């Protein structure tokens, strides 16, 4: 694995570089998973709030209809 100076790092350095690259890849994967989970939670909360609002609207409509009948 050549570096900017044109020298090839020794095996230990190459191993350290590979380990660091793997750690970065793992961190990126964890970050992506965390963001996806947060997005899913936000979506679920949005759906829950929409369902509550719809239930309230239906309840108000039922009350208004009952008031018209009575």
Secondary structure by P-SEA (a helix, b strand, c coil): ccccccccccaaaaaaaaaaaaaaaaaaaaaaaaaaaaaaaaaaaaaaaaaaaaaaaaaaaaaaaaaaac
